């Protein structure tokens, strides 16, 4: 029996691909990808710390304003501003990581502020919480808003925003990734009727174009490197094909680096398929 090679991180058996670290330690492909992502996060953190104060404040305020839902034209303006005024170049792919870091900082700051306000109220120094409760009690209790996907309750502001932008009420969890939203918006701007977070009775799909029976999935890298996830995706695609749907997969990086070209290509393919369908029918 041959030597069994085990990952130095998770102790799992290494079958084919693996990473060799600088100290000659071998780790499995999945642990290697995780380490690469962690290293990328560290580099992004270090880069962010080196930003001039003005550039950092601009980024912080932008993330605070949009919370991951910025219109693509506004995002391009931000990137141009940073490049022209501060000589800082950020790709869409890098911005997503920076945005995640800043969102966590903002959420932590808001959590601390909320706790401080709560403390002041307990000490009798403010009526903040009492006013908040009074305002909530005055609201119409009969009006409830629910996420289309998970049926969880969402607030009115979120309900109105998602109905306008996605055509259906969605909770924060089911508003997709930045890349999913970017491609969805790009297709809508090009006049394509598409559905965000579509459900086919078996699974949810990132973007669906029912007219031409096309599904679009935007995946992270692990969809290509994790055998278990890859197997699930193949089963999902097989189910879709039995229903007459073709599934096109893109990676986050592809969307970040080639969004306009991808959207234009999809539009051409969709219109060609519509013509073919009209002839057949």
C-alpha positions in Angstrom: 0.0 0.0 0.0 1.4 3.4 -1.0 2.0 6.4 1.4 -1.2 8.3 2.2 -0.6 12.0 2.0 -2.6 14.1 4.4 -3.3 17.8 4.6 -1.3 19.6 7.3 -4.3 21.8 8.0 -7.5 19.7 8.0 -5.8 16.2 8.1 -7.9 15.2 5.1 -6.5 12.8 2.5 -4.9 14.6 -0.4 -6.0 12.9 -3.6 -4.7 14.9 -6.6 -4.0 18.6 -6.4 -2.4 20.2 -3.5 -0.4 23.2 -2.4 3.2 23.1 -1.1 4.0 25.9 1.4 7.3 27.7 1.8 8.3 25.3 4.6 7.6 22.3 2.2 4.4 21.5 4.1 1.6 20.1 1.9 -2.0 21.1 2.2 -5.1 20.1 0.2 -6.4 22.3 -2.6 -9.4 23.5 -0.6 -7.2 24.6 2.4 -4.8 26.2 -0.1 -7.5 28.2 -1.7 -8.7 29.4 1.8 -5.1 30.4 2.7 -4.9 32.3 -0.6 -8.1 34.1 0.2 -6.9 34.9 3.7 -3.6 36.3 2.3 -5.6 38.4 -0.2 -7.7 39.8 2.7 -4.5 40.7 4.6 -3.1 42.4 1.6 -6.3 44.4 1.1 -6.3 45.4 4.8 -2.7 46.6 4.5 -3.4 48.5 1.3 -6.4 50.2 2.9 -4.3 51.3 5.8 -1.9 53.0 3.4 -4.6 55.1 1.7 -4.5 58.9 2.2 -7.1 60.0 4.8 -9.1 61.8 2.1 -9.4 58.7 -0.1 -10.2 56.5 2.9 -13.0 58.9 4.0 -14.5 58.9 0.5 -14.6 55.1 0.4 -16.0 54.9 3.9 -18.8 57.4 3.1 -19.6 55.6 -0.2 -19.9 52.2 1.5 -21.9 53.7 4.4 -24.4 55.3 1.9 -25.0 52.3 -0.4 -24.3 49.2 1.8 -23.4 47.0 -1.1 -26.2 48.2 -3.3 -24.5 51.0 -5.2 -25.7 51.7 -8.8 -23.0 50.7 -11.3 -22.6 54.3 -12.7 -22.0 55.6 -9.1 -19.4 52.9 -8.5 -17.6 53.9 -11.7 -17.6 57.5 -10.6 -16.0 56.5 -7.3 -13.3 54.5 -9.0 -12.6 57.4 -11.4 -12.5 59.9 -8.5 -9.9 57.8 -6.6 -7.8 57.4 -9.7 -7.9 61.1 -10.8 -7.6 62.8 -7.5 -5.7 60.3 -5.3 -3.8 58.3 -8.0 -5.3 55.1 -6.6 -6.4 52.4 -9.0 -9.1 49.9 -7.7 -10.6 47.2 -9.8 -14.2 46.1 -9.3 -12.9 42.8 -8.0 -10.7 44.6 -5.4 -13.5 47.0 -4.5 -15.7 44.1 -3.4 -13.1 43.0 -0.8 -12.6 46.6 0.4 -16.3 47.1 0.6 -16.7 44.0 2.8 -14.0 45.3 5.2 -15.5 48.7 5.5 -19.0 47.3 5.9 -17.9 45.3 8.9 -16.3 48.5 10.4 -19.4 50.5 9.8 -21.7 47.8 11.3 -19.4 47.5 14.4 -19.4 51.3 14.9 -23.2 51.3 14.6 -23.5 48.4 17.0 -21.4 50.2 19.6 -23.3 53.4 19.1 -26.6 51.6 19.6 -25.3 50.0 22.8 -24.1 53.4 24.0 -27.5 54.9 23.4 -29.1 52.0 25.2 -26.8 52.6 28.2 -27.6 56.3 28.3 -31.3 55.5 28.3 -30.9 53.1 31.2 -29.1 55.8 33.1 -31.9 58.2 32.4 -29.8 60.5 30.2 -31.9 60.2 27.1 -35.4 59.3 25.8 -34.1 57.8 22.6 -35.4 54.3 23.2 -38.7 55.4 24.5 -39.3 57.6 21.4 -38.2 54.7 19.2 -40.8 52.3 20.9 -43.5 55.0 20.7 -42.9 55.4 17.0 -43.0 51.6 16.4 -46.2 51.3 18.4 -47.9 53.9 16.2 -47.2 52.0 13.1 -49.9 49.9 11.5 -49.4 46.4 13.0 -51.5 44.9 10.1 -48.9 45.9 7.5 -46.3 43.1 7.2 -43.8 42.7 4.4 -42.2 39.4 3.5 -39.2 38.2 1.5 -40.3 36.3 -1.6 -37.6 33.6 -1.1 -37.6 32.8 2.6 -40.8 34.5 3.7 -39.0 36.3 6.5 -40.4 39.7 7.6 -38.6 42.7 6.1 -39.1 46.4 6.8 -41.0 48.8 4.5 -37.9 50.5 3.2 -36.3 47.2 2.1 -39.6 46.1 0.6 -39.9 49.2 -1.5 -36.3 49.2 -2.6 -36.2 45.6 -3.7 -39.6 45.8 -5.4 -38.2 48.7 -7.5 -34.8 47.3 -8.2 -35.4 43.5 -8.4 -39.2 43.3 -9.2 -39.9 41.4 -6.0 -39.5 41.9 -2.2 -36.3 40.4 -0.9 -34.5 40.3 2.5 -30.9 41.3 2.7 -29.7 37.7 2.6 -31.5 37.1 -0.8 -30.4 40.3 -2.6 -27.5 38.3 -4.1 -23.9 39.2 -4.4 -22.5 42.4 -5.9 -21.6 40.6 -9.1 -25.1 39.1 -9.4 -26.6 42.6 -9.0 -24.1 44.2 -11.4 -25.0 41.7 -14.2 -28.7 41.9 -13.5 -28.6 45.7 -13.7 -26.5 45.6 -16.9 -28.9 43.3 -18.7 -31.9 45.4 -17.6 -30.2 48.6 -18.9 -29.8 46.8 -22.2 -33.5 46.1 -22.4 -33.5 42.4 -21.4 -36.4 41.1 -19.4 -34.8 38.9 -16.7 -35.7 37.6 -13.3 -33.6 38.0 -10.2 -33.4 35.1 -7.7 -35.8 32.9 -9.8 -37.2 29.7 -8.4 -37.9 26.7 -10.7 -39.5 24.4 -8.1 -36.2 22.7 -7.3 -33.7 25.5 -6.8 -33.1 29.2 -6.8 -31.2 30.7 -9.8 -29.2 33.9 -9.8 -30.7 35.3 -13.0 -33.3 33.8 -15.3 -34.3 34.8 -18.8 -37.5 32.7 -19.3 -38.2 33.8 -22.9 -35.1 31.9 -24.1 -35.0 29.3 -21.3 -31.6 30.6 -20.1 -30.2 30.5 -16.5 -27.2 32.5 -15.4 -25.2 31.7 -12.3 -22.4 33.9 -10.9 -20.1 31.7 -8.7 -17.2 32.1 -6.4 -13.9 30.3 -7.1 -14.8 27.4 -4.8 -17.6 26.3 -7.2 -14.7 25.2 -9.5 -12.3 23.9 -6.8 -14.6 22.2 -4.2 -15.6 18.7 -5.4 -18.7 18.6 -3.3 -19.9 22.0 -4.6 -19.0 21.1 -8.1 -21.1 17.9 -7.8 -24.1 19.9 -6.5 -23.8 22.4 -9.4 -23.8 19.6 -12.0 -26.9 18.1 -10.4 -28.6 21.5 -10.5 -27.6 22.0 -14.2 -28.8 18.5 -15.1 -32.2 19.3 -13.5 -32.4 22.5 -15.5 -31.5 20.8 -18.8 -34.4 18.3 -18.3 -36.7 21.3 -18.0 -35.3 22.7 -21.3 -33.1 25.3 -19.7 -29.4 26.0 -20.5 -27.2 27.2 -17.6 -24.4 29.7 -18.2 -21.8 30.0 -15.4 -19.6 33.1 -14.8 -17.1 33.7 -12.0 -17.1 36.8 -9.8 -13.7 37.8 -11.3 -15.1 37.5 -14.9 -18.0 39.8 -14.0 -15.7 42.3 -12.2 -13.2 42.5 -15.1 -15.5 42.1 -18.2 -19.0 43.2 -17.2 -19.8 45.3 -20.3 -18.5 42.7 -22.8 -20.3 39.9 -21.0 -23.6 41.8 -20.9 -23.3 42.7 -24.6 -22.5 39.1 -25.6 -25.5 37.8 -23.6 -27.8 40.4 -25.2 -26.7 39.3 -28.7 -27.2 35.6 -27.9 -30.6 36.2 -26.2 -31.9 38.2 -29.2 -30.7 35.5 -31.6 -32.4 32.8 -29.6 -35.6 34.9 -29.5 -35.5 35.1 -33.3 -35.0 31.3 -33.6 -37.9 30.7 -31.1 -40.2 33.0 -33.1 -39.5 31.1 -36.3 -40.0 27.7 -34.7 -43.2 28.7 -33.0 
